Amino acid sequence: MLFSCTNDSKKVRDFLADKNLPIGVAKDAYHVYKDSGRVSSKLITPLLHDFTNRKNHPYNEFPIGIKIINFSKKSNDSVTITGDYALSYSKTQVSEIKGNVVVVNHTEKSRLETERLLWDQKTAYFYSEKAFVLTTPTSIVRGIGFECKEDLSKHLAKNVIGDIETNEE
């Protein structure tokens, strides 16, 4: 005698979504993103929960940390983003990174530290309403709330504390 069992994959996805369970789990994930054969970024995480089976807001969760390395299209410049926890929403291409968030532009030697960062990948911008420290080779800026390009250039600091050096044009 031979027995077999099949499940409709849509029913399984719906069941998992109803129970708030991930459709997949990956441990020690290392993902390389390529654009036209060139590595554009790398994602490294000890644990990934895949909730992309959600209809309205599909997302990936990184419950015990994330490291992202983005490479410039024009050169080998890189920006590294790390945090203790992250959510990445695939429909909106917005990610939320929380807990000891550090962004480093290795070429410009600049560093951003905050507790919560919103990253709009469509516009290549970071946002936060939390306290931050932005360190560059020439200054240290502290404040609450900021916006900047994902390479830490062209930043708008809100509620600034401390001295800022500016270039008048």
C-alpha positions as CSV (number, residue, x, y, z in Angstrom):
1,M,0.0,0.0,0.0
2,L,1.1,3.5,-0.8
3,F,-0.2,6.6,0.9
4,S,0.6,10.2,0.1
5,C,-0.5,13.6,1.3
6,T,-0.5,17.0,-0.4
7,N,-1.4,20.4,0.8
8,D,-2.5,23.4,-1.3
9,S,0.4,25.9,-0.9
10,K,-2.0,28.8,-0.8
11,K,-3.9,27.2,2.1
12,V,-0.6,26.6,4.0
13,R,0.4,30.2,3.5
14,D,-3.0,31.5,4.6
15,F,-2.9,29.2,7.7
16,L,0.6,30.5,8.6
17,A,-0.5,34.1,8.1
18,D,-3.6,33.6,10.3
19,K,-1.5,32.1,13.1
20,N,1.1,34.9,12.7
21,L,3.8,32.4,11.9
22,P,6.5,33.0,9.3
23,I,6.4,31.2,6.0
24,G,10.1,30.5,6.4
25,V,13.0,30.9,8.8
26,A,16.7,31.2,7.9
27,K,19.6,30.9,10.3
28,D,23.0,32.5,9.6
29,A,21.7,34.0,6.4
30,Y,24.2,35.7,4.0
31,H,22.5,37.2,1.0
32,V,24.3,39.0,-1.9
33,Y,22.3,41.4,-4.1
34,K,23.6,42.0,-7.6
35,D,22.7,44.6,-10.2
36,S,23.9,43.9,-13.8
37,G,26.4,41.4,-12.5
38,R,27.9,43.8,-10.0
39,V,27.5,43.2,-6.2
40,S,25.3,46.1,-4.9
41,S,24.8,45.0,-1.3
42,K,25.2,42.2,1.2
43,L,22.9,41.3,4.0
44,I,24.1,39.2,7.0
45,T,21.9,38.1,9.8
46,P,21.9,35.3,12.4
47,L,18.1,34.9,12.1
48,L,15.6,35.8,9.4
49,H,11.8,35.3,9.7
50,D,10.0,35.5,6.4
51,F,6.4,37.0,6.7
52,T,6.0,37.7,3.0
53,N,2.8,35.7,3.0
54,R,1.0,38.7,4.4
55,K,-1.4,40.3,1.8
56,N,-1.3,43.9,3.0
57,H,2.1,44.3,4.6
58,P,4.5,41.6,3.7
59,Y,7.8,41.8,5.6
60,N,11.0,40.2,6.8
61,E,12.0,40.3,10.4
62,F,15.5,40.2,11.7
63,P,14.9,39.6,15.5
64,I,18.5,39.3,16.7
65,G,20.4,41.7,14.5
66,I,21.3,42.7,11.0
67,K,24.3,43.9,9.0
68,I,24.0,45.4,5.5
69,I,26.9,46.5,3.3
70,N,25.9,48.7,0.4
71,F,28.4,49.3,-2.4
72,S,28.5,52.5,-4.6
73,K,27.6,52.1,-8.3
74,K,30.6,54.3,-9.3
75,S,33.4,52.9,-7.1
76,N,34.2,50.4,-4.4
77,D,32.9,52.8,-1.7
78,S,30.8,51.2,0.9
79,V,28.3,52.0,3.7
80,T,27.7,49.5,6.5
81,I,24.4,49.5,8.5
82,T,24.1,47.5,11.7
83,G,21.3,47.2,14.3
84,D,20.0,44.8,17.0
85,Y,16.6,44.3,15.3
86,A,15.0,45.1,11.9
87,L,11.9,44.9,9.9
88,S,11.9,45.2,6.1
89,Y,8.7,45.8,4.2
90,S,8.8,44.6,0.6
91,K,5.9,46.5,-0.8
92,T,7.0,50.0,0.4
93,Q,10.7,49.3,0.4
94,V,11.0,50.9,3.8
95,S,13.0,49.2,6.6
96,E,13.0,50.0,10.3
97,I,16.2,49.3,12.2
98,K,16.3,49.5,16.0
99,G,18.7,49.1,18.9
100,N,22.3,50.3,18.7
101,V,22.0,51.4,15.1
102,V,25.3,52.4,13.5
103,V,25.8,53.6,9.9
104,V,29.4,54.0,8.7
105,N,30.5,55.5,5.4
106,H,34.0,54.0,5.1
107,T,35.2,56.3,2.4
108,E,34.1,59.6,4.0
109,K,35.0,58.4,7.5
110,S,31.6,59.4,8.8
111,R,29.5,57.6,11.4
112,L,25.8,57.9,12.5
113,E,24.6,56.4,15.8
114,T,21.0,56.3,16.9
115,E,18.4,53.9,18.5
116,R,15.9,53.9,15.6
117,L,16.3,54.4,11.9
118,L,13.8,54.4,9.1
119,W,15.4,53.7,5.7
120,D,13.4,54.5,2.5
121,Q,15.3,52.4,-0.1
122,K,13.3,54.0,-3.0
123,T,14.6,57.5,-2.2
124,A,17.9,56.3,-0.6
125,Y,17.2,58.3,2.6
126,F,17.5,57.7,6.3
127,Y,15.1,59.3,8.8
128,S,14.8,59.3,12.6
129,E,13.1,61.3,15.3
130,K,15.3,59.7,18.0
131,A,18.5,61.1,19.5
132,F,21.6,60.8,17.2
133,V,25.3,61.4,17.0
134,L,26.8,62.1,13.5
135,T,30.6,62.0,13.5
136,T,32.6,63.3,10.5
137,P,36.4,64.0,10.2
138,T,35.7,67.7,11.0
139,S,32.8,67.6,13.5
140,I,30.5,65.8,15.9
141,V,26.8,66.7,15.6
142,R,24.3,65.6,18.3
143,G,20.6,66.2,18.2
144,I,17.1,64.7,18.2
145,G,15.7,63.9,14.7
146,F,17.5,63.9,11.4
147,E,17.2,63.1,7.7
148,C,20.1,62.2,5.4
149,K,21.1,60.4,2.2
150,E,22.0,56.8,2.8
151,D,25.7,57.6,2.3
152,L,25.4,60.1,5.2
153,S,25.9,63.2,2.9
154,K,23.4,66.1,2.7
155,H,22.0,65.7,6.2
156,L,19.3,67.7,7.9
157,A,19.8,67.7,11.7
158,K,16.9,68.8,13.9
159,N,17.2,70.0,17.5
160,V,21.0,70.2,17.3
161,I,23.2,70.2,20.4
162,G,26.8,71.4,20.0
163,D,28.9,73.3,17.5
164,I,28.6,72.8,13.7
165,E,31.1,73.9,11.2
166,T,29.6,75.2,7.9
167,N,31.0,76.3,4.5
168,E,29.4,79.4,3.2
169,E,28.9,79.4,-0.6
